[in-house]
Amino acid sequence: MSSKPLVVFTPSGKRGHFEKGTSILQIARKLGVDLDSVCGGRGICSKCQITPSYGEFTKHGVTVSADALSEWNKVEERYHEKRGLAEGRRLGCQACVQGDVVIDVPAESQVHKQVIRKDASVRSVNMNPATRLFYVEVQEPDMHEPSGDFERLKNALQDQWSINDVELDYFQLNKLQRVLRKGNWAVTVALYNDHTNKTPRIIEIWPGLYEKGLYGLAIDLGSTTIAAHLTDLKSGDVLKSAGAMNPQIRFGEDLMSRVSYSMMNVGGDKEMTTVVREAINSLAKQLIIDAEIEKNALVEVVFVCNPVMHHLLLGIDPVELGQAPFALASSNAMTVRTSELDLTEMNPSGMCYILPCIAGHVGADAAAVALSEEPNKSNDLVLVVDVGTNAEILLGNKSKVLACSSPTGPAFEGAQISSGQRAAPGAIERIEIDPVTKEPRFRVIGSSLWSDEKGFDESIKNSGVTGICGSGIIEAVAELRMAGLMDESGLIGSAELTGSDRCIPDGRTHSYVIHDQSDQNGPKITVSQNDIRAIQLAKSALYAGARLLMDEMEVEKVDRVVLAGAFGAHISSKHAMVLGMIPDVALEKVQSAGNAAGTGARIALCDISSRKSIESTVNKIEKIETAIEPKFQEHFVAANAIPHKTDPFPELAKIVELPSVLFNSGAGKKSRARRKTRILNNAD
């Protein structure tokens, strides 16, 4: 046990033990953490702002006390007086470690900005929005016929549009008289009237004729990333999209870590609710500015999210989701006002619709995927896989649809990987390894060229090669298997056994070197044995979940596979099959659905009939709980092999011949000879 304090950085997951008194900026540089600074640590530029987190972090194995960092110094106080530091922020160049600590590096403090791979998919959507514009001319007040302005507005809507009754909240009532008089008794109202047959609600009022349009947000609230799509409620077009890291990552990368944080820290759930709502507000503000629309024209938002995020968004403690029977506070769809969720960067009278959850671990995001991909309308048997930190899986056709979730963890997104990073310029996203020479070539985010192509160095001069993201590590592991550098069990061979000096000793195992600039003070990017184990655990959980659904459906194969989300958009189906992430099927039967959850959110935003449809569909989906299924562990263990220990992959064999290699954890023949000698001695 080291006597030096442990410093853990999020969202990168990088960690290390350091002497007390070392500044956070110095530690970040030593660990290769992406923390900006241009003033040389003098506390002038403010680029190195960080957010320390306090409390018990089971995921990281640390308890962070209030004195984990040095107290504010004069430099920070002076900077705060002149420019201001957000609550909870510190300057990384001034804050020094005194004890175990978890440090979050916010997006604005990162040199290489995160690329949120949840673009809005091009999709034709039926337009039947909940909020519409109505122009009315209101009768002026008359002393001989006394009535309120609101009552006369209701009469005008009834007479001119046959709308019999409406509601008006405080925000709109407070300005009604002013707007009516400014418009000379003619106004345009934005009226919200959804699929529930409740009384329509006036969300906004403009003087005179307003024709600039109404807008809504379709938000895919993931445990790792948040993607928001600003949508025109008349045309259905996505005007702008924006994304951000979910700031809750600093409380735990996976969902159960966040549930644990809530259990272990009083008020932890409220803390996580606050930071995620702040992040949503920041995205809304950014989109309003980028699209040049007025704040009050942003009148609706639709959320899709997993059950834990669902509860934390609503301000509900997720503790019950961390233990059997994984009970939701409510699984039904919900409609609440924006003001109830503290969404201050959009119309205060606006409305939020949250799709229904399917089960305790299968959320509204899976419902959105079902709405987008419609497995319940498929003639053939389709497996729909949406992979994030938690995989949500649907299997079905017209007769029946099954659903489950599987805890894949953050490895598929580059977290907990030795050279891993989030998707950002400079991150390796594609890789190929020549099966003869064993040499790699790769592509990084921000460049369309491969590393062995002319002009590559020039194309990456601004970013360099900084690490490897989720799609890169998945392809790297599959390529190692195809090149014969790694055996079926996931073991990397030595240089002697593989014939490649890129296989280097790494403790008792070996790592494969993809890119090495350490002689120029640059990064050394490798795939380690621990990296492969992390990918094996993630892919085994995914495959085991799919197999459970197939068992329940009593089938040995599926007709086609749909890969949803960033996973589907950026991973080749061949590499996914080589790893054994998905059941064997002809590659032409593996399709990418793009950001299906985001598409489902946009469909629900634009078409209120789809809300009624998905609420009905969810009630018919059968849920399988992997956590209590005895065969899950059996499937999980068998899936550890690459591609699989027992399941045949005949379709894969048609296109890829995997080398028959078997390595051991020693360093070649001498190690095997030593083991043989030990066996003989024991026999004597």
C-alpha positions as CSV (number, residue, x, y, z in Angstrom):
1,M,0.0,0.0,0.0
2,S,1.5,3.3,-1.1
3,S,1.9,6.1,1.5
4,K,1.6,8.6,-1.3
5,P,-1.9,10.0,-2.0
6,L,-3.9,8.5,-4.9
7,V,-5.1,10.9,-7.5
8,V,-7.8,9.8,-9.9
9,F,-8.8,11.9,-12.9
10,T,-12.2,11.8,-14.6
11,P,-13.3,11.4,-17.3
12,S,-10.0,9.9,-18.5
13,G,-9.8,7.4,-15.6
14,K,-6.0,7.9,-15.3
15,R,-4.6,7.6,-11.8
16,G,-1.4,7.5,-9.8
17,H,0.3,7.9,-6.4
18,F,2.1,11.2,-5.9
19,E,4.0,13.0,-3.2
20,K,2.0,15.4,-1.0
21,G,2.4,19.0,-2.1
22,T,2.5,18.2,-5.9
23,S,0.2,20.4,-7.9
24,I,-2.7,18.9,-9.8
25,L,-1.3,20.4,-13.0
26,Q,2.0,18.7,-12.5
27,I,0.3,15.4,-11.8
28,A,-1.9,15.8,-14.9
29,R,1.2,16.3,-17.1
30,K,3.0,13.3,-15.6
31,L,-0.1,11.0,-16.2
32,G,-0.8,12.5,-19.7
33,V,-4.2,13.9,-18.6
34,D,-5.6,16.4,-21.0
35,L,-5.5,19.5,-18.8
36,D,-4.9,22.9,-20.5
37,S,-2.5,25.6,-19.4
38,V,-0.8,28.4,-21.3
39,C,0.6,30.6,-18.5
40,G,3.2,28.2,-17.1
41,G,1.4,27.6,-13.9
42,R,1.3,31.2,-12.7
43,G,-2.5,31.3,-12.1
44,I,-3.1,33.8,-14.9
45,C,-4.8,32.0,-17.8
46,S,-7.4,30.0,-15.8
47,K,-7.2,27.3,-18.4
48,C,-6.3,24.6,-15.8
49,Q,-9.6,24.8,-13.8
50,I,-10.5,21.5,-12.2
51,T,-13.3,20.3,-9.9
52,P,-12.3,18.1,-6.9
53,S,-15.0,15.7,-5.7
54,Y,-15.4,14.7,-2.0
55,G,-16.9,11.7,-0.3
56,E,-16.7,7.9,-0.8
57,F,-16.0,6.6,-4.3
58,T,-16.4,2.9,-4.2
59,K,-15.6,2.6,-7.9
60,H,-12.2,4.2,-7.5
61,G,-11.6,2.6,-4.1
62,V,-11.0,6.0,-2.3
63,T,-12.7,8.2,0.3
64,V,-11.9,11.8,-0.3
65,S,-11.8,14.1,2.7
66,A,-12.4,17.8,2.8
67,D,-8.7,18.5,3.2
68,A,-7.5,16.4,0.3
69,L,-6.2,19.5,-1.5
70,S,-4.3,22.4,-0.2
71,E,-6.3,25.4,0.9
72,W,-7.0,28.3,-1.4
73,N,-3.9,30.5,-1.8
74,K,-3.5,34.2,-2.6
75,V,-3.2,33.5,-6.4
76,E,-6.6,31.8,-6.5
77,E,-8.2,34.4,-4.3
78,R,-6.9,37.2,-6.5
79,Y,-8.1,35.4,-9.7
80,H,-11.5,34.8,-8.1
81,E,-11.8,38.5,-7.1
82,K,-11.0,39.7,-10.6
83,R,-12.6,37.1,-12.9
84,G,-14.5,34.7,-10.7
85,L,-14.2,30.9,-10.3
86,A,-17.4,28.8,-10.5
87,E,-18.4,27.2,-7.2
88,G,-16.3,24.2,-6.4
89,R,-13.6,25.0,-9.0
90,R,-9.9,25.2,-8.3
91,L,-6.9,26.2,-10.4
92,G,-4.9,23.1,-11.1
93,C,-1.6,24.9,-11.0
94,Q,-2.3,26.1,-7.5
95,A,-4.2,23.3,-5.8
96,C,-1.8,20.7,-4.4
97,V,-2.6,17.2,-3.3
98,Q,-2.7,16.4,0.4
99,G,-4.7,13.2,0.4
100,D,-6.5,10.8,-1.9
101,V,-8.6,12.8,-4.3
102,V,-10.9,12.5,-7.4
103,I,-10.4,15.3,-9.9
104,D,-12.8,16.1,-12.7
105,V,-11.4,17.9,-15.7
106,P,-14.3,19.9,-17.2
107,A,-14.7,20.1,-21.0
108,E,-13.5,23.7,-21.1
109,S,-10.2,22.8,-19.4
110,Q,-9.4,20.1,-21.9
111,V,-7.0,20.9,-24.8
112,H,-8.5,18.3,-27.1
113,K,-12.3,18.8,-27.1
114,Q,-14.6,15.9,-26.8
115,V,-16.3,14.6,-30.0
116,I,-19.8,13.5,-29.1
117,R,-20.6,10.7,-31.6
118,K,-24.3,10.9,-31.4
119,D,-25.2,12.9,-34.5
120,A,-28.8,13.1,-35.5
121,S,-29.6,10.5,-38.1
122,V,-31.3,11.6,-41.3
123,R,-34.9,10.4,-40.9
124,S,-38.3,11.3,-42.3
125,V,-40.6,12.0,-39.4
126,N,-44.4,12.4,-39.4
127,M,-45.2,15.9,-38.2
128,N,-47.9,16.1,-35.6
129,P,-46.3,18.2,-32.8
130,A,-47.8,18.8,-29.4
131,T,-47.1,22.6,-29.6
132,R,-48.6,24.8,-32.3
133,L,-49.0,28.5,-33.0
134,F,-52.5,30.1,-33.1
135,Y,-53.1,33.8,-34.0
136,V,-56.2,35.3,-32.4
137,E,-57.8,38.7,-32.2
138,V,-59.1,39.3,-28.7
139,Q,-62.1,41.5,-27.7
140,E,-61.0,44.7,-25.9
141,P,-62.2,45.1,-22.3
142,D,-65.5,46.8,-21.8
143,M,-66.7,48.4,-18.6
144,H,-70.3,47.3,-19.4
145,E,-69.3,43.7,-19.9
146,P,-66.6,43.1,-17.2
147,S,-64.4,40.1,-17.8
148,G,-60.7,39.3,-17.4
149,D,-58.2,39.4,-20.2
150,F,-57.5,35.6,-19.9
151,E,-61.2,34.9,-20.2
152,R,-61.5,36.9,-23.3
153,L,-58.4,35.2,-24.8
154,K,-60.1,31.8,-24.1
155,N,-63.3,33.1,-25.8
156,A,-61.2,34.1,-28.9
157,L,-59.6,30.7,-29.1
158,Q,-63.0,29.1,-28.9
159,D,-64.6,31.3,-31.5
160,Q,-61.8,31.4,-34.0
161,W,-60.2,28.0,-33.6
162,S,-62.8,25.9,-31.8
163,I,-60.5,25.3,-28.9
164,N,-62.9,25.0,-26.0
165,D,-60.7,25.4,-22.9
166,V,-57.0,26.2,-22.1
167,E,-54.8,26.6,-19.1
168,L,-52.4,29.4,-18.4
169,D,-49.6,29.3,-15.8
170,Y,-48.1,32.1,-13.7
171,F,-45.3,33.0,-16.1
172,Q,-47.7,33.7,-18.9
173,L,-50.4,35.3,-16.8
174,N,-47.9,37.7,-15.5
175,K,-47.2,39.2,-18.9
176,L,-50.6,38.6,-20.6
177,Q,-52.0,42.1,-20.2
178,R,-48.8,43.7,-21.3
179,V,-48.6,41.6,-24.5
180,L,-52.2,42.0,-25.4
181,R,-51.9,45.8,-25.3
182,K,-48.6,45.8,-27.2
183,G,-50.2,43.7,-29.9
184,N,-53.3,46.0,-30.0
185,W,-55.5,43.0,-28.9
186,A,-54.0,40.6,-31.5
187,V,-51.7,37.9,-30.2
188,T,-50.1,34.6,-31.2
189,V,-50.1,31.9,-28.6
190,A,-48.1,28.7,-28.5
191,L,-50.5,26.0,-27.4
192,Y,-49.4,22.7,-26.0
193,N,-51.9,19.8,-26.5
194,D,-50.4,16.3,-26.4
195,H,-51.8,12.8,-26.7
196,T,-53.2,12.6,-23.1
197,N,-56.4,14.5,-23.7
198,K,-55.7,16.9,-20.9
199,T,-56.6,20.5,-21.1
200,P,-54.4,22.4,-23.6
201,R,-51.8,24.7,-22.0
202,I,-50.6,28.1,-23.3
203,I,-46.8,28.0,-23.2
204,E,-46.0,31.4,-24.8
205,I,-47.7,34.6,-26.0
206,W,-46.4,37.1,-28.6
207,P,-47.9,40.4,-29.6
208,G,-49.4,40.5,-33.1
209,L,-48.6,37.8,-35.6
210,Y,-45.6,35.7,-34.7
211,E,-44.1,33.5,-37.5
212,K,-40.5,32.9,-36.4
213,G,-41.2,29.3,-35.5
214,L,-41.3,26.9,-32.5
215,Y,-38.5,24.6,-31.5
216,G,-37.8,21.6,-29.3
217,L,-34.9,19.6,-28.0
218,A,-34.5,15.9,-28.5
219,I,-32.0,14.8,-25.8
220,D,-30.3,11.5,-25.4
221,L,-29.1,11.6,-21.8
222,G,-26.5,8.9,-21.6
223,S,-24.4,8.0,-18.6
224,T,-21.2,9.1,-20.5
225,T,-22.4,11.6,-23.0
226,I,-25.3,14.0,-23.5
227,A,-26.5,14.7,-27.0
228,A,-29.0,17.4,-27.8
229,H,-30.7,18.1,-31.1
230,L,-32.5,21.4,-31.7
231,T,-35.5,20.6,-33.9
232,D,-37.9,22.8,-35.9
233,L,-41.4,21.8,-34.7
234,K,-42.9,22.7,-38.0
235,S,-40.6,20.9,-40.4
236,G,-38.9,18.3,-38.2
237,D,-35.5,19.4,-39.4
238,V,-32.6,19.3,-36.9
239,L,-31.1,22.8,-37.0
240,K,-28.2,22.3,-34.7
241,S,-26.8,19.5,-32.5
242,A,-24.5,19.8,-29.5
243,G,-23.0,17.3,-27.1
244,A,-21.1,17.2,-23.8
245,M,-19.6,14.8,-21.4
246,N,-22.0,13.9,-18.6
247,P,-20.4,15.6,-15.6
248,Q,-21.7,12.8,-13.3
249,I,-18.7,10.8,-14.6
250,R,-16.7,12.2,-11.7
251,F,-19.0,10.3,-9.3
252,G,-18.5,7.0,-11.2
253,E,-18.1,5.9,-14.8
254,D,-20.7,3.2,-14.6
255,L,-24.3,3.4,-13.3
256,M,-23.8,1.2,-10.3
257,S,-20.9,3.4,-9.1
258,R,-23.3,6.4,-9.1
259,V,-25.9,4.4,-7.2
260,S,-23.2,3.5,-4.8
261,Y,-22.1,7.1,-4.5
262,S,-25.7,8.0,-3.6
263,M,-25.8,5.3,-1.0
264,M,-22.5,6.2,0.6
265,N,-22.8,10.0,0.5
266,V,-25.7,11.9,2.1
267,G,-27.1,14.2,-0.6
268,G,-25.1,12.5,-3.3
269,D,-28.2,12.0,-5.5
270,K,-29.0,15.7,-5.3
271,E,-25.4,16.6,-6.2
272,M,-25.6,14.4,-9.3
273,T,-29.0,15.8,-10.2
274,T,-27.7,19.4,-10.0
275,V,-24.7,18.8,-12.2
276,V,-26.6,17.0,-15.0
277,R,-29.3,19.7,-15.1
278,E,-26.6,22.4,-15.3
279,A,-25.0,20.5,-18.2
280,I,-28.4,20.3,-20.0
281,N,-28.9,24.1,-19.5
282,S,-25.4,24.8,-21.0
283,L,-26.3,22.7,-24.1
284,A,-29.6,24.5,-24.5
285,K,-27.9,27.9,-24.2
286,Q,-25.3,26.9,-26.7
287,L,-27.9,25.7,-29.2
288,I,-30.0,28.9,-28.8
289,I,-27.0,31.1,-29.6
290,D,-25.7,28.9,-32.5
291,A,-29.2,28.7,-34.1
292,E,-30.0,32.4,-33.4
293,I,-33.4,31.7,-32.0
294,E,-35.1,33.4,-29.0
295,K,-35.1,31.5,-25.7
296,N,-38.9,31.6,-25.4
297,A,-39.4,29.9,-28.7
298,L,-37.7,26.8,-27.3
299,V,-40.9,25.3,-25.9
300,E,-40.4,21.5,-25.6
301,V,-37.9,18.9,-24.7
302,V,-38.0,15.1,-25.0
303,F,-35.7,13.0,-22.9
304,V,-34.5,9.4,-23.4
305,C,-32.2,7.9,-20.8
306,N,-31.4,4.8,-18.9
307,P,-33.3,4.2,-15.6
308,V,-30.5,5.6,-13.3
309,M,-30.2,8.7,-15.4
310,H,-34.0,8.9,-15.5
311,H,-34.2,9.0,-11.7
312,L,-31.3,11.4,-11.3
313,L,-32.8,13.8,-14.0
314,L,-36.1,13.8,-12.1
315,G,-34.4,14.3,-8.7
316,I,-35.3,10.8,-7.5
317,D,-32.7,8.8,-5.4
318,P,-31.7,5.8,-7.6
319,V,-30.8,3.6,-4.5
320,E,-33.6,1.1,-5.3
321,L,-32.1,0.5,-8.7
322,G,-28.9,-0.8,-7.1
323,Q,-30.5,-3.9,-5.5
324,A,-33.0,-6.6,-6.4
325,P,-35.8,-6.3,-7.5
326,F,-34.5,-3.1,-9.2
327,A,-37.7,-1.2,-8.7
328,L,-38.3,2.0,-10.6
329,A,-40.2,4.9,-8.8
330,S,-42.3,4.9,-12.0
331,S,-41.9,3.2,-15.3
332,N,-44.6,5.2,-17.1
333,A,-44.0,8.1,-19.5
334,M,-43.9,11.4,-17.8
335,T,-44.8,15.0,-18.7
336,V,-43.5,17.8,-16.5
337,R,-42.8,21.5,-16.9
338,T,-39.3,22.7,-17.7
339,S,-39.3,24.8,-14.5
340,E,-39.8,21.6,-12.4
341,L,-36.5,20.3,-13.7
342,D,-34.7,23.7,-13.3
343,L,-34.2,24.0,-17.1
344,T,-33.7,27.8,-17.0
345,E,-32.3,28.2,-20.5
346,M,-35.6,27.6,-22.3
347,N,-39.1,28.8,-22.0
348,P,-40.1,28.6,-18.3
349,S,-43.6,27.4,-19.3
350,G,-42.2,24.7,-21.6
351,M,-43.0,21.1,-21.4
352,C,-40.8,18.0,-21.0
353,Y,-41.8,14.5,-22.1
354,I,-39.8,11.5,-20.9
355,L,-40.4,8.2,-22.7
356,P,-41.4,5.2,-20.6
357,C,-38.9,2.8,-19.1
358,I,-39.1,-0.8,-20.0
359,A,-37.7,-2.3,-16.7
360,G,-35.4,-1.5,-13.8
361,H,-32.3,-1.8,-16.0
362,V,-33.9,-1.2,-19.4
363,G,-34.7,2.4,-19.8
364,A,-36.4,5.1,-21.9
365,D,-33.4,5.0,-24.2
366,A,-34.2,1.4,-25.1
367,A,-37.9,2.4,-25.6
368,A,-36.7,5.1,-28.0
369,V,-34.6,2.5,-29.9
370,A,-37.8,0.4,-30.1
371,L,-39.7,3.4,-31.4
372,S,-37.0,4.1,-34.0
373,E,-36.3,0.6,-35.2
374,E,-39.7,-1.1,-34.6
375,P,-38.6,-4.7,-34.0
376,N,-42.3,-5.4,-33.2
377,K,-43.1,-4.8,-36.8
378,S,-40.3,-6.9,-38.3
379,N,-41.1,-10.1,-40.3
380,D,-37.7,-11.6,-39.5
381,L,-36.0,-12.0,-36.2
382,V,-33.9,-9.0,-35.5
383,L,-31.4,-8.3,-32.7
384,V,-31.1,-4.6,-31.9
385,V,-28.0,-3.7,-29.8
386,D,-27.5,-0.2,-28.3
387,V,-24.1,-0.1,-26.5
388,G,-22.9,2.5,-24.2
389,T,-21.7,2.1,-20.6
390,N,-24.7,-0.2,-20.3
391,A,-25.8,-2.3,-23.2
392,E,-29.5,-2.5,-23.9
393,I,-30.7,-5.3,-26.2
394,L,-33.9,-6.0,-28.0
395,L,-34.8,-9.2,-29.8
396,G,-38.0,-9.8,-31.6
397,N,-40.4,-9.7,-34.5
398,K,-44.1,-9.3,-35.1
399,S,-45.0,-12.1,-32.7
400,K,-42.9,-11.1,-29.6
401,V,-40.2,-8.6,-28.5
402,L,-37.8,-9.3,-25.6
403,A,-35.5,-6.9,-23.8
404,C,-32.6,-6.9,-21.4
405,S,-29.6,-4.9,-20.3
406,S,-26.1,-6.0,-19.8
407,P,-23.3,-4.2,-17.8
408,T,-20.6,-3.7,-20.4
409,G,-18.9,-0.9,-18.5
410,P,-17.0,2.0,-20.1
411,A,-14.2,0.0,-21.9
412,F,-16.0,0.3,-25.3
413,E,-15.7,4.1,-24.9
414,G,-12.0,4.1,-24.2
415,A,-12.2,4.3,-20.5
416,Q,-10.1,2.1,-18.2
417,I,-7.8,1.5,-21.1
418,S,-4.1,2.1,-20.6
419,S,-3.7,4.5,-23.5
420,G,-7.5,5.2,-23.7
421,Q,-9.2,8.5,-24.1
422,R,-12.6,9.8,-25.1
423,A,-13.2,10.5,-28.8
424,A,-11.3,13.7,-29.5
425,P,-9.0,15.0,-32.2
426,G,-5.8,12.9,-32.1
427,A,-7.4,9.7,-30.8
428,I,-6.8,6.6,-32.8
429,E,-10.2,5.5,-34.1
430,R,-9.3,2.9,-36.8
431,I,-6.4,0.4,-37.0
432,E,-5.2,-2.4,-39.3
433,I,-2.4,-4.8,-38.5
434,D,-0.6,-6.6,-41.4
435,P,-0.8,-10.3,-40.7
436,V,2.6,-10.9,-42.4
437,T,4.7,-8.0,-41.1
438,K,2.7,-7.5,-37.9
439,E,3.0,-3.8,-38.5
440,P,0.1,-1.4,-37.7
441,R,-1.3,1.5,-39.5
442,F,-4.1,3.7,-38.1
443,R,-6.3,6.7,-38.5
444,V,-7.0,9.4,-35.9
445,I,-10.0,11.6,-35.4
446,G,-9.5,14.8,-37.3
447,S,-7.7,13.3,-40.3
448,S,-9.0,11.2,-43.2
449,L,-5.5,9.8,-43.9
450,W,-3.9,6.6,-42.6
451,S,-0.7,6.8,-40.7
452,D,1.3,5.3,-43.6
453,E,-0.1,7.7,-46.2
454,K,1.7,10.8,-47.5
455,G,0.6,13.9,-45.7
456,F,-0.5,12.2,-42.5
457,D,2.0,14.1,-40.3
458,E,0.9,17.4,-41.7
459,S,-2.8,16.6,-41.3
460,I,-2.4,15.9,-37.6
461,K,0.1,18.7,-36.7
462,N,-2.5,20.5,-34.5
463,S,-3.6,17.4,-32.5
464,G,-0.8,14.9,-32.8
465,V,-1.5,11.3,-31.9
466,T,-2.8,11.4,-28.3
467,G,-4.3,8.0,-27.4
468,I,-6.9,5.5,-28.5
469,C,-10.7,5.8,-28.3
470,G,-13.4,3.1,-28.0
471,S,-13.6,2.3,-31.7
472,G,-9.8,2.1,-31.9
473,I,-9.4,-0.3,-29.0
474,I,-12.1,-2.6,-30.3
475,E,-10.5,-2.8,-33.7
476,A,-7.0,-3.1,-32.2
477,V,-8.0,-6.2,-30.2
478,A,-9.8,-7.8,-33.2
479,E,-6.8,-7.0,-35.4
480,L,-4.4,-8.6,-32.9
481,R,-6.4,-11.8,-33.1
482,M,-6.6,-11.8,-36.9
483,A,-2.8,-11.1,-37.2
484,G,-1.9,-14.0,-34.9
485,L,-0.5,-11.8,-32.2
486,M,-3.1,-12.9,-29.7
487,D,-4.6,-16.3,-29.1
488,E,-8.2,-17.3,-28.6
489,S,-8.0,-16.8,-24.8
490,G,-7.0,-13.2,-25.4
491,L,-3.3,-13.7,-24.5
492,I,-0.7,-11.6,-26.3
493,G,2.4,-13.6,-27.3
494,S,6.0,-12.6,-26.7
495,A,8.2,-11.2,-29.5
496,E,9.8,-14.6,-29.7
497,L,6.5,-16.4,-30.2
498,T,4.9,-13.9,-32.5
499,G,7.9,-12.8,-34.5
500,S,7.2,-9.1,-33.8
501,D,9.3,-6.9,-31.7
502,R,6.2,-4.7,-31.1
503,C,5.2,-7.3,-28.5
504,I,7.1,-6.1,-25.5
505,P,7.3,-7.4,-21.9
506,D,4.9,-5.7,-19.6
507,G,5.3,-7.2,-16.1
508,R,4.4,-10.9,-16.3
509,T,2.5,-10.4,-19.6
510,H,3.1,-8.5,-22.9
511,S,1.8,-5.4,-24.6
512,Y,1.6,-4.5,-28.3
513,V,3.1,-1.1,-29.3
514,I,0.9,0.8,-31.8
515,H,2.7,4.1,-31.8
516,D,5.8,5.3,-29.9
517,Q,7.0,8.9,-29.7
518,S,8.5,8.6,-26.2
519,D,11.9,9.6,-27.5
520,Q,10.4,12.9,-28.5
521,N,8.5,13.3,-25.2
522,G,5.4,12.1,-27.0
523,P,3.0,9.3,-26.0
524,K,3.7,5.6,-26.2
525,I,0.4,4.0,-27.2
526,T,0.1,0.3,-26.5
527,V,-2.6,-2.4,-26.1
528,S,-1.8,-4.1,-22.8
529,Q,-3.0,-7.4,-21.5
530,N,-5.3,-5.6,-19.0
531,D,-6.8,-3.6,-21.9
532,I,-7.7,-6.9,-23.6
533,R,-9.2,-8.2,-20.4
534,A,-11.4,-5.1,-20.1
535,I,-12.6,-5.6,-23.7
536,Q,-13.2,-9.3,-23.0
537,L,-15.3,-8.6,-20.0
538,A,-17.4,-6.0,-21.9
539,K,-18.0,-8.1,-25.0
540,S,-18.7,-11.2,-22.9
541,A,-21.5,-9.3,-21.0
542,L,-22.9,-8.1,-24.3
543,Y,-22.9,-11.5,-26.0
544,A,-24.3,-13.2,-22.9
545,G,-27.2,-10.8,-22.8
546,A,-28.0,-11.5,-26.4
547,R,-27.7,-15.3,-25.9
548,L,-30.2,-15.1,-22.9
549,L,-32.7,-13.5,-25.2
550,M,-32.1,-16.1,-27.8
551,D,-32.6,-18.9,-25.2
552,E,-35.9,-17.3,-24.2
553,M,-36.9,-17.1,-27.8
554,E,-35.7,-20.7,-28.3
555,V,-33.5,-20.0,-31.3
556,E,-29.9,-20.6,-32.1
557,K,-29.5,-17.8,-34.6
558,V,-31.0,-14.5,-35.6
559,D,-31.8,-13.2,-39.0
560,R,-30.2,-9.8,-38.7
561,V,-28.4,-7.5,-36.3
562,V,-28.9,-3.8,-35.9
563,L,-26.1,-1.9,-34.2
564,A,-27.4,1.4,-32.7
565,G,-25.6,4.4,-31.3
566,A,-22.0,5.5,-31.7
567,F,-21.1,1.9,-31.4
568,G,-23.0,1.0,-34.6
569,A,-21.9,4.1,-36.5
570,H,-18.1,3.7,-35.8
571,I,-17.4,0.0,-35.4
572,S,-17.0,-2.3,-38.4
573,S,-19.3,-5.3,-38.3
574,K,-16.3,-7.6,-39.2
575,H,-14.3,-6.5,-36.1
576,A,-17.4,-6.8,-33.9
577,M,-17.9,-10.4,-35.2
578,V,-14.2,-11.3,-34.8
579,L,-14.4,-10.2,-31.1
580,G,-17.6,-12.2,-30.6
581,M,-19.5,-9.1,-29.5
582,I,-22.6,-10.2,-31.5
583,P,-24.0,-13.5,-32.6
584,D,-22.8,-15.0,-35.9
585,V,-24.7,-13.7,-38.9
586,A,-23.9,-12.9,-42.5
587,L,-22.1,-9.5,-42.5
588,E,-24.5,-8.0,-45.0
589,K,-27.2,-8.7,-42.4
590,V,-25.5,-6.4,-39.8
591,Q,-26.8,-2.9,-40.2
592,S,-26.0,0.4,-38.5
593,A,-28.9,2.4,-37.2
594,G,-26.9,5.5,-36.2
595,N,-28.1,7.2,-33.0
596,A,-31.4,5.2,-32.8
597,A,-32.1,6.5,-29.3
598,G,-31.7,10.1,-30.4
599,T,-33.9,9.4,-33.5
600,G,-36.6,7.9,-31.3
601,A,-36.5,11.0,-29.1
602,R,-36.9,13.2,-32.2
603,I,-39.8,11.1,-33.4
604,A,-41.5,11.5,-30.1
605,L,-40.8,15.2,-30.1
606,C,-42.4,15.7,-33.6
607,D,-45.3,13.3,-33.5
608,I,-47.5,12.9,-30.5
609,S,-49.2,9.8,-31.9
610,S,-45.8,8.1,-31.6
611,R,-45.8,8.8,-27.9
612,K,-49.1,6.9,-27.6
613,S,-47.7,4.1,-29.7
614,I,-44.5,3.6,-27.8
615,E,-46.3,3.7,-24.4
616,S,-48.5,0.8,-25.7
617,T,-45.5,-1.1,-27.2
618,V,-43.5,-0.9,-24.0
619,N,-46.3,-2.6,-22.1
620,K,-46.0,-5.6,-24.5
621,I,-42.2,-6.0,-24.4
622,E,-41.1,-8.9,-22.2
623,K,-38.3,-8.1,-19.9
624,I,-35.4,-10.5,-19.0
625,E,-33.4,-9.6,-15.9
626,T,-29.8,-10.7,-16.6
627,A,-28.7,-10.1,-13.0
628,I,-30.9,-13.0,-11.7
629,E,-30.7,-15.4,-14.7
630,P,-28.5,-18.4,-13.8
631,K,-27.4,-19.0,-17.4
632,F,-26.0,-15.5,-17.7
633,Q,-22.8,-16.5,-16.0
634,E,-22.4,-19.7,-18.1
635,H,-22.8,-17.7,-21.3
636,F,-20.5,-15.0,-20.0
637,V,-17.6,-17.4,-19.3
638,A,-17.9,-19.1,-22.7
639,A,-18.0,-15.7,-24.4
640,N,-14.6,-14.8,-22.9
641,A,-12.8,-16.6,-25.7
642,I,-12.4,-14.7,-29.0
643,P,-14.7,-15.0,-30.7
644,H,-16.3,-17.7,-28.5
645,K,-15.4,-20.9,-26.7
646,T,-18.3,-23.1,-27.9
647,D,-20.6,-21.3,-30.2
648,P,-19.7,-21.8,-33.9
649,F,-19.2,-18.7,-36.1
650,P,-19.7,-20.3,-39.6
651,E,-20.6,-16.9,-41.3
652,L,-17.4,-15.3,-39.9
653,A,-15.3,-18.3,-41.1
654,K,-16.4,-17.6,-44.6
655,I,-14.6,-14.2,-44.6
656,V,-11.9,-14.5,-42.0
657,E,-9.5,-17.3,-41.2
658,L,-8.4,-16.8,-37.6
659,P,-4.9,-18.1,-36.9
660,S,-4.6,-21.2,-34.7
661,V,-2.1,-19.9,-32.1
662,L,-1.7,-20.7,-28.4
663,F,0.5,-18.6,-26.2
664,N,1.3,-19.0,-22.5
665,S,2.1,-16.3,-19.9
666,G,5.9,-17.2,-19.9
667,A,8.5,-15.9,-22.3
668,G,8.9,-18.8,-24.7
669,K,10.5,-22.2,-24.6
670,K,12.6,-21.5,-21.5
671,S,9.5,-20.7,-19.5
672,R,7.7,-23.9,-20.7
673,A,10.8,-25.9,-19.9
674,R,10.9,-24.5,-16.3
675,R,7.2,-25.4,-15.9
676,K,7.9,-28.9,-17.2
677,T,10.7,-29.3,-14.7
678,R,8.5,-28.2,-11.8
679,I,5.8,-30.7,-12.9
680,L,8.4,-33.6,-12.9
681,N,9.8,-32.6,-9.6
682,N,6.4,-32.5,-8.0
683,A,5.7,-36.0,-9.5
684,D,8.9,-37.3,-7.8
